Amino acid sequence: MGLMDSLIGAATSAIGGNSQQSTAIQMVLDLVQRSGGVGSLISKLQQGGLGDALQSWISTGSNQSVSGSEVQSALGSGMVQEVASKFGMDGNQAGDLLAQYLPNLVDSTTPNGSAQDADGFGLDDIASLLMKNFIK
């Protein structure tokens, strides 16, 4: 286990909550890593047809919800299935969890309402964000 995995594990453990929440956070972080950062993930979601939803997540208003199947369609079922397999679930379950947590991730990494805020935002930044917002 690398240092980043240790930091992320510590952050998700500190958050507490149920195991589903911890798994979902780890899945989102794995997806960010596979995508090459939050900015790249946003681009993939936008190119995959979630532009309107993404704009609501990036803006300072409320976040539009998406379905797990929309996330799978936008990212490609292969990518979602890879993440799902790592966590011992099927693609539909993973898509549903990602749909639940991705809006908050994008919202948190774009505090000024601009997608450019997420450029270069990587796992170390997310671990820091988790620690800052959930460990008080």
N, C-alpha and C positions, 0 to 999 in steps of 0.2 A: 504494500500500500504506500503510495507516494505522500508527500507532504500535503498536497492539495486535497487528496482524499481524506486525510486525517483532519484537516481544517473543516472541510465540509461535513464530515461525520460529527465533529464536535459541535458545529453550529446547529445541525439538525437535531442532535441529541439535546442540546440546550433549549431548543424551542419546545421540546416536550410534545404534547399532543398525542394523537394516536399513530399507530404504525403506518396507516394509509397516508397520512399527511407527510410523515418522514419519507416514505417511499416516493410519493409524488414529487417532493422537493428534490430528492436525489435523481429522479427521472428527468426532471426539467434541467437540472445541472448537467446531466449526461448529454442531453439533447443540445444544450448550449455548447458543450465541448465538441461534440460531433459536428456542429455547424460552424465552428470557428469563431465563436463569440456571439454576443447578443445582437450586434448590428447585422451580422450575417444571417442569424436566425430570423430577424425581422424581415430582411430582404427575401428569404425563402418563403416566409408566410405571405408576404405581399405578392410575390410572383405566383404563388399557389392559389391566389384568389381571395385572400382575406384582407384586402386593402381597407375596406370600410371598417371592419372590426378593429384592425390594427390602429387606424386613425383614432378610434375612440379610446384605445388603450394608451396611446401616446399622448393624447390631449389631456387636459386637466379636468375633464368631465367624467361622467360615469363610464364604466367599461361595458361594452357590448359583449354579450356571451356568444360563444360558438359551441358547436357540438363536437364530440370526439371524431365523428366521421369527417367533419369539415377540416379538422386538424390533420387527420390522416391523409385526406385528399391534397391539402396544401403542401404537406411535407413529403408526401409519398409514403405509401404503406410500407415500403421496404425499410425506411429509416425508423418509422414508428415501431415496426416489428422487431428490429434490432434492439431498440431500447426496451421493448416489452420483454423480449427473451432474457435479457440481462437481469430483469427483476421478476422472472418467473410468472409472467402473465401473458394473455393474448393481446393482439393489436387493438382490439376494441376497448378492452379495459384500460390499456395504456393511453389510447386516444382520449377517453373520457377524463382520465386524471390530468392529462396535459391540458385539455380544454378548460379544466377548472383552475389550473395554476398559472398557465402562460399569461393570461391577462394581467395578473398581479405582478409577475416578473417584468413584463414590458413596461407596465405603468411605473414600477419602482425605479427602473433604469432610465426612464425618460422624464425626470421630475420637472423639466422646464417646458414640456410639451413639444419636444423636437426629437425626431428619430436619430438625429446626429449625436444626441447625448449618449446613445448606446454604442456608438462606434468605438471599438477598442475596449469595450466593457467585457471583461473575461471572468473566469471562475474565481480568481482572487478577489475581484471587486464584488462579486456576488457573495462570497463567503464573508467579506467585510460587512456588506449590507445586512446579511442575516445576523451576524454577531451584533451589529450596532442596533438593529431594530428589535431584536428579540431577547437579547441578554441585557438586562438592566439591573 
